Amino acid sequence: MLLSTPPADDSPGKPTMFKLKLLSALVLLGMTAGCHRPEPVAGEDAKSTVERLTVRAPASDVTQTVNGLNEFTLALHRKTASPTANVITSPASITTALGMASAGAAGTTLDAFRSTLNITLQQDAFHGAMNTLDRELTSRGQGQQGTEGRPFKLSIVNQTFAQKGFPLQQSYLDLLARQYGTGLKLLDFNKQPEPSRQVINEFVSFHTADLIPELLAEGTITRDTRVVLANAVYFNASWQSPFEKTATRPGAFTLLNGTAANVPMLHDGAHAARSATVGGVEVVELAYQGNEVSMLLLMPPAGGLPALEDSLDVATLDGYLAALAPGQLEFSMPKFEIDLETKLAQPLSEQGLGIAFSGDADFSDMTGDRSLSISDVVHHAVIKVTEEGTEAAGATAVVFGVTSVPLTRPLHVDRPFVFFIRDNATGALLFMGHVVDPR
């Protein structure tokens, strides 16, 4: 069954091989008062009447899915992370976007998604596990505090925007509604590409607290655009044990070249945290309020960041987590903010998704034909870590176009390190990156 809408005004003579453009952006910063305004409603609402499933997938399915996606995420990080610059990505944003895109793939294109994302379950079970994971993540922190007097929040919102008259398979729309909670709004990309771009940007801006006011740059949406899958993530949480602002002071952070830079360092002379030293790598887990989500820091010996990141896989990460033990630390770490855009088309192709970027792509489970392929994947991320905690918001757009009292020990995070923001119960990686220069 196809989505029935008014016909699109496609000019004759246009090529039939269309291109899908997938862009993603994540911003990690705070919710603003602007987010209390009414949500933008531009566009004709044509969402599926299917209700989102609330039945929990088997725990083994969720674990299997998370492990596969984490393995994909760590491999993608190895391909995209600059060894000489700060890095931030959102695995949650990237994998949700690719999960929704994969739901429209068929044949060898679907096989490529499954291989790249390490999907071992049947498709229905995989999307059911993604649904359960999403709903579990957004349930975290009930009654807990975020930063700047706001409540703890972790939200994930999905939305489909489509060209009026472009045939989308009803089964695809129903799957997005049932497993990803995705609505549908109809726009006229063909006649009004610029106003359509503004509508999508307003949606993203709203759900990222106005921190991504222009996810889609001018010219991204054209007369050839047919579908945009949008995703927004927001995270705001206070530390379980906040740092006193009065204790923050300048401290030395050793850069990659061996020189020291003076940067603002959070400090606590008796900080309760789980920690370990594994093969010379200092491992620290900093819990957020409610102890359901945490930040994990991995600090290798001087000069050891490349070797650490090359070694990271799910089993290695599990080993670091298993070694953690509660204790008190004379602890310091830098305040830091990172703002980074990452091009993902090439690394995704290298990881096995190349067919989805080619003329052989098959997204017929989305459209009923083979007229779409992926042309680009862009990711944007920002993170802010303060004495209070961490604030985060993210957006992804997939654009389809016609073309006991322990002893206190010192632990100072004063050289390059890897960080994760991780859901404790499922092991899902929400954000990850590394810091080589916190200035």
PLY file of the C-alpha trace (Angstrom):
ply
format ascii 1.0
element vertex 439
property float x
property float y
property float z
element edge 437
property int vertex1
property int vertex2
end_header
0.00 0.00 0.00
1.34 3.42 -0.94
0.90 6.72 0.83
-1.76 8.61 -1.14
-1.04 12.34 -1.45
-1.51 15.02 -4.11
0.82 14.44 -7.07
4.24 16.05 -7.08
5.11 18.49 -9.84
8.07 16.60 -11.33
9.34 17.99 -14.60
9.59 15.59 -17.58
12.99 14.40 -18.60
14.32 14.15 -15.04
16.62 11.16 -14.43
14.99 8.26 -12.62
17.98 7.38 -10.39
17.56 9.55 -7.34
19.97 10.20 -4.53
19.41 9.97 -0.80
21.37 12.35 1.37
21.82 11.39 5.00
23.05 14.06 7.38
23.25 13.88 11.13
24.05 16.37 13.83
24.43 16.18 17.54
24.83 19.08 19.93
25.62 18.57 23.60
24.59 21.69 25.45
21.80 22.91 27.66
18.08 23.25 27.24
16.98 26.87 27.06
13.78 28.62 27.96
12.93 28.66 24.25
12.16 24.95 24.44
9.04 25.72 26.45
7.42 27.34 23.42
4.88 25.31 21.42
6.40 22.77 19.04
6.42 23.92 15.38
3.46 22.44 13.48
4.14 23.56 9.89
3.49 20.91 7.27
0.46 18.75 6.60
0.17 15.97 9.18
-0.18 12.58 7.50
1.30 10.23 10.09
0.49 6.54 10.26
-2.49 5.62 12.43
-0.49 2.73 13.89
0.29 3.22 17.59
3.79 2.76 18.93
4.42 -0.65 20.45
4.94 -0.67 24.20
5.63 -4.40 24.62
9.20 -4.92 25.79
11.48 -6.91 23.51
13.34 -9.85 25.10
16.32 -8.67 27.16
18.60 -10.91 25.10
17.49 -9.11 21.90
18.29 -5.71 23.40
21.69 -6.89 24.63
22.52 -8.45 21.25
21.49 -5.25 19.44
23.42 -2.96 21.79
26.58 -5.05 21.53
26.41 -5.03 17.74
25.79 -1.29 17.54
28.55 -0.57 20.07
30.99 -2.63 17.97
29.95 -0.60 14.91
30.34 2.65 16.86
33.84 1.84 18.10
34.93 0.85 14.59
33.47 4.07 13.17
35.30 6.08 15.83
38.59 4.49 14.78
37.97 5.55 11.18
36.79 9.11 11.86
38.62 10.33 14.98
41.40 12.80 14.28
44.43 11.82 16.37
45.36 15.48 16.91
42.02 17.16 17.62
39.17 16.85 20.11
36.40 14.51 18.97
32.70 14.03 19.81
30.02 11.89 18.18
26.65 10.52 19.27
26.33 6.78 18.67
22.68 7.01 19.75
21.95 9.58 17.05
23.90 7.86 14.28
22.53 4.37 14.92
18.93 5.56 15.25
19.19 7.35 11.91
20.78 4.35 10.21
18.25 2.03 11.83
15.35 4.00 10.34
17.07 4.13 6.95
17.74 0.39 7.05
14.02 -0.27 7.52
13.51 0.90 3.93
16.35 -1.15 2.45
15.99 -4.47 0.62
18.12 -7.14 -1.00
21.89 -6.66 -0.94
21.46 -3.11 0.39
19.72 -4.46 3.47
22.46 -7.09 3.76
25.02 -4.24 3.79
23.17 -2.43 6.59
22.96 -5.64 8.60
26.66 -6.37 8.15
27.78 -2.79 8.87
25.59 -2.38 11.97
26.33 -5.94 13.14
22.64 -6.88 13.12
22.25 -10.58 13.91
18.54 -10.66 14.76
15.76 -10.94 12.21
14.64 -7.50 11.03
11.39 -7.42 13.03
13.27 -8.41 16.18
16.01 -5.81 15.54
13.54 -2.93 15.15
11.63 -4.20 18.20
14.87 -4.11 20.20
15.57 -0.57 18.95
12.09 0.46 20.11
12.61 -1.04 23.56
16.06 0.53 23.87
14.70 3.96 22.89
11.86 3.75 25.41
14.18 2.52 28.17
16.66 5.33 27.55
13.97 8.01 27.65
12.69 6.63 30.99
15.97 7.37 32.77
16.37 9.85 35.62
12.79 10.11 36.80
12.69 12.65 39.64
16.42 13.43 39.37
18.09 16.76 38.73
19.75 18.17 35.65
21.92 21.25 35.43
20.94 24.85 36.16
17.93 23.83 38.23
16.29 21.79 35.47
15.19 18.17 35.78
17.18 15.23 34.45
16.15 14.59 30.87
17.04 12.15 28.12
14.70 12.42 25.14
14.76 10.96 21.62
12.34 12.29 19.00
11.95 11.10 15.39
10.03 12.73 12.52
9.59 12.01 8.80
9.11 14.82 6.29
8.02 13.79 2.78
7.24 15.38 -0.57
3.53 15.61 -1.30
2.72 12.96 -3.86
5.92 10.97 -3.50
4.94 7.29 -3.03
6.07 5.88 0.28
5.22 2.32 1.23
2.56 2.33 3.94
4.26 -0.67 5.52
7.44 1.41 5.93
5.56 4.31 7.53
3.76 1.88 9.83
7.07 0.33 10.90
8.56 3.76 11.70
5.46 4.66 13.72
5.29 1.30 15.50
8.98 0.89 16.40
10.46 4.42 16.31
7.46 6.59 17.20
7.97 8.52 13.98
5.28 10.87 12.67
4.93 12.16 9.10
4.51 15.67 7.76
4.06 16.50 4.07
6.00 19.39 2.52
6.46 20.63 -1.02
10.19 20.30 -1.61
9.55 20.43 -5.36
7.99 23.90 -5.44
9.15 25.34 -2.10
12.54 23.86 -1.21
13.68 26.82 0.91
10.52 27.11 3.06
10.64 23.32 3.49
14.23 23.54 4.69
13.18 26.16 7.22
10.38 23.92 8.53
12.81 21.06 9.14
15.35 23.37 10.73
12.66 24.74 13.06
11.80 21.20 14.14
15.45 20.43 14.83
16.02 23.76 16.56
13.05 23.18 18.86
14.15 19.69 19.89
17.78 20.73 20.38
16.97 23.75 22.54
17.79 26.17 19.70
21.37 24.91 19.70
21.13 23.71 16.10
19.22 26.54 14.43
20.30 25.49 10.93
21.02 21.78 10.67
20.32 21.82 6.93
22.37 24.50 5.21
21.03 26.55 2.33
21.00 24.42 -0.80
20.72 21.12 1.07
17.00 20.90 0.33
16.31 21.17 -3.40
13.51 20.48 -5.86
14.82 16.92 -5.96
14.41 16.26 -2.22
11.73 13.68 -1.46
12.10 12.45 2.14
13.85 13.68 5.27
14.11 11.50 8.37
14.81 13.73 11.37
15.99 12.66 14.81
16.58 14.78 17.91
18.22 13.77 21.20
18.43 15.80 24.39
20.37 14.93 27.55
20.69 16.99 30.73
21.98 15.48 33.97
23.78 16.50 37.13
26.64 14.51 38.57
25.75 12.17 41.42
28.58 13.97 43.26
28.82 17.51 41.85
32.06 19.46 41.95
32.26 22.68 43.93
32.68 25.65 41.63
34.96 27.29 44.19
37.31 24.32 43.91
37.80 24.74 40.16
41.25 26.12 39.49
43.85 26.25 36.73
45.85 23.08 36.31
48.35 21.59 33.91
47.07 19.36 31.09
49.78 17.63 29.07
49.16 18.01 25.34
50.08 15.52 22.65
53.39 17.26 21.97
54.40 16.90 25.63
53.96 20.55 26.56
51.63 21.56 29.37
48.65 23.90 29.00
46.93 25.62 31.91
43.20 24.84 31.81
40.29 25.08 34.30
40.24 21.81 36.25
37.32 20.44 38.25
38.65 19.26 41.60
37.46 17.22 44.56
39.76 16.06 47.34
37.52 13.09 48.23
35.38 12.25 45.20
33.27 9.09 45.39
33.61 7.18 42.13
34.34 3.75 40.71
37.83 3.48 39.24
40.57 1.07 38.23
43.97 0.90 36.59
44.10 -1.68 33.78
47.33 -2.18 31.86
48.42 1.36 32.63
45.05 2.86 31.58
43.32 4.88 34.29
39.58 4.13 34.19
37.03 6.31 36.01
33.23 6.14 36.04
31.40 9.33 37.03
27.73 8.67 37.78
24.91 11.07 36.99
22.03 11.51 39.45
20.00 8.33 39.79
23.05 6.22 38.84
21.36 5.08 35.60
23.70 6.91 33.20
27.39 7.57 33.68
30.46 9.07 32.04
33.37 6.70 31.57
36.89 8.15 31.21
39.84 6.16 29.86
43.23 7.85 30.27
46.17 5.90 28.80
49.84 6.48 29.62
51.47 9.47 27.96
51.53 8.99 24.20
49.17 6.01 24.41
45.94 7.48 23.02
46.28 6.00 19.47
47.08 2.53 20.80
44.15 2.69 23.24
41.66 3.67 20.56
42.99 1.05 18.14
42.37 -1.59 20.81
38.82 -0.54 21.70
36.12 -3.08 20.98
33.14 -4.32 23.00
35.15 -7.01 24.80
37.93 -4.58 25.76
35.41 -2.00 26.98
33.64 -4.68 29.02
36.99 -5.55 30.59
37.53 -1.97 31.72
34.03 -1.85 33.18
34.45 -5.18 35.00
37.61 -3.88 36.72
35.88 -0.85 38.27
35.66 -0.75 42.06
34.14 1.89 44.36
36.44 4.22 46.21
37.37 7.79 47.02
39.65 9.77 44.75
41.63 12.93 45.05
40.25 13.71 41.62
40.63 16.37 38.98
39.60 16.64 35.35
39.29 19.50 32.87
36.11 21.36 32.11
35.68 21.00 28.37
33.51 21.80 25.39
33.82 20.28 21.92
32.03 21.33 18.74
32.71 19.09 15.73
31.22 18.23 12.35
32.22 14.87 10.90
31.71 13.57 7.36
30.60 9.95 7.56
29.90 8.90 3.95
33.40 7.65 3.23
33.99 5.79 6.51
30.54 4.16 6.30
31.34 3.04 2.77
34.64 1.63 3.97
32.83 -0.25 6.74
30.69 -2.08 4.19
27.79 0.24 3.37
29.16 1.29 -0.02
26.28 -0.19 -2.02
23.84 2.18 -0.31
25.80 5.10 -1.81
25.80 3.66 -5.33
23.46 3.30 -8.26
22.87 -0.30 -7.18
21.17 0.80 -3.93
17.80 -0.78 -3.21
15.43 1.14 -0.92
12.33 -0.44 -2.43
10.89 -1.27 1.00
10.62 2.50 1.45
9.36 3.56 -1.98
8.35 0.47 -3.91
11.09 1.06 -6.49
14.88 1.43 -6.63
15.08 5.18 -7.23
16.97 6.17 -4.08
20.55 5.94 -2.87
22.55 7.70 -0.15
24.66 10.65 -1.25
26.07 11.97 2.03
26.22 11.42 5.80
27.15 14.40 7.98
27.37 14.37 11.77
27.66 17.37 14.08
28.32 17.12 17.80
29.02 19.45 20.72
29.58 18.60 24.39
29.81 20.75 27.51
31.05 19.33 30.84
30.90 21.54 33.96
30.98 21.30 37.75
27.24 20.52 37.76
27.15 17.80 35.14
26.61 17.44 31.40
24.08 19.00 29.04
23.40 17.45 25.66
21.11 17.76 22.67
21.34 16.14 19.27
19.79 16.09 15.83
20.05 13.82 12.83
18.57 14.37 9.38
18.39 11.71 6.70
17.67 13.44 3.40
16.46 11.38 0.46
16.54 13.18 -2.83
15.75 12.68 -6.42
19.14 12.17 -7.03
33.43 0.31 52.31
35.42 3.50 53.21
38.40 3.06 50.98
41.64 4.95 51.03
41.71 8.13 48.98
44.04 7.86 46.00
45.05 10.60 43.59
43.70 10.45 40.04
44.24 13.49 37.87
42.91 13.44 34.31
45.69 15.67 33.03
46.57 14.17 29.65
44.59 13.04 26.56
41.68 10.72 27.35
38.70 8.93 25.80
35.19 9.50 27.19
31.81 7.82 26.87
28.36 8.72 28.16
26.83 5.32 28.74
23.50 3.87 29.81
24.37 1.55 32.69
21.52 -0.98 32.38
21.75 -1.63 28.63
25.36 -0.62 27.95
24.21 1.64 25.11
26.71 4.35 24.18
24.93 7.70 23.99
27.98 9.86 23.23
31.70 9.26 22.84
34.87 11.08 21.91
38.33 12.03 23.08
39.96 15.14 24.49
43.49 16.06 23.49
43.32 19.79 24.24
40.58 21.08 26.60
41.44 24.75 26.04
0 1
1 2
2 3
3 4
4 5
5 6
6 7
7 8
8 9
9 10
10 11
11 12
12 13
13 14
14 15
15 16
16 17
17 18
18 19
19 20
20 21
21 22
22 23
23 24
24 25
25 26
26 27
27 28
28 29
29 30
30 31
31 32
32 33
33 34
34 35
35 36
36 37
37 38
38 39
39 40
40 41
41 42
42 43
43 44
44 45
45 46
46 47
47 48
48 49
49 50
50 51
51 52
52 53
53 54
54 55
55 56
56 57
57 58
58 59
59 60
60 61
61 62
62 63
63 64
64 65
65 66
66 67
67 68
68 69
69 70
70 71
71 72
72 73
73 74
74 75
75 76
76 77
77 78
78 79
79 80
80 81
81 82
82 83
83 84
84 85
85 86
86 87
87 88
88 89
89 90
90 91
91 92
92 93
93 94
94 95
95 96
96 97
97 98
98 99
99 100
100 101
101 102
102 103
103 104
104 105
105 106
106 107
107 108
108 109
109 110
110 111
111 112
112 113
113 114
114 115
115 116
116 117
117 118
118 119
119 120
120 121
121 122
122 123
123 124
124 125
125 126
126 127
127 128
128 129
129 130
130 131
131 132
132 133
133 134
134 135
135 136
136 137
137 138
138 139
139 140
140 141
141 142
142 143
143 144
144 145
145 146
146 147
147 148
148 149
149 150
150 151
151 152
152 153
153 154
154 155
155 156
156 157
157 158
158 159
159 160
160 161
161 162
162 163
163 164
164 165
165 166
166 167
167 168
168 169
169 170
170 171
171 172
172 173
173 174
174 175
175 176
176 177
177 178
178 179
179 180
180 181
181 182
182 183
183 184
184 185
185 186
186 187
187 188
188 189
189 190
190 191
191 192
192 193
193 194
194 195
195 196
196 197
197 198
198 199
199 200
200 201
201 202
202 203
203 204
204 205
205 206
206 207
207 208
208 209
209 210
210 211
211 212
212 213
213 214
214 215
215 216
216 217
217 218
218 219
219 220
220 221
221 222
222 223
223 224
224 225
225 226
226 227
227 228
228 229
229 230
230 231
231 232
232 233
233 234
234 235
235 236
236 237
237 238
238 239
239 240
240 241
241 242
242 243
243 244
244 245
245 246
246 247
247 248
248 249
249 250
250 251
251 252
252 253
253 254
254 255
255 256
256 257
257 258
258 259
259 260
260 261
261 262
262 263
263 264
264 265
265 266
266 267
267 268
268 269
269 270
270 271
271 272
272 273
273 274
274 275
275 276
276 277
277 278
278 279
279 280
280 281
281 282
282 283
283 284
284 285
285 286
286 287
287 288
288 289
289 290
290 291
291 292
292 293
293 294
294 295
295 296
296 297
297 298
298 299
299 300
300 301
301 302
302 303
303 304
304 305
305 306
306 307
307 308
308 309
309 310
310 311
311 312
312 313
313 314
314 315
315 316
316 317
317 318
318 319
319 320
320 321
321 322
322 323
323 324
324 325
325 326
326 327
327 328
328 329
329 330
330 331
331 332
332 333
333 334
334 335
335 336
336 337
337 338
338 339
339 340
340 341
341 342
342 343
343 344
344 345
345 346
346 347
347 348
348 349
349 350
350 351
351 352
352 353
353 354
354 355
355 356
356 357
357 358
358 359
359 360
360 361
361 362
362 363
363 364
364 365
365 366
366 367
367 368
368 369
369 370
370 371
371 372
372 373
373 374
374 375
375 376
376 377
377 378
378 379
379 380
380 381
381 382
382 383
383 384
384 385
385 386
386 387
387 388
388 389
389 390
390 391
391 392
392 393
393 394
394 395
395 396
396 397
397 398
398 399
399 400
400 401
401 402
403 404
404 405
405 406
406 407
407 408
408 409
409 410
410 411
411 412
412 413
413 414
414 415
415 416
416 417
417 418
418 419
419 420
420 421
421 422
422 423
423 424
424 425
425 426
426 427
427 428
428 429
429 430
430 431
431 432
432 433
433 434
434 435
435 436
436 437
437 438
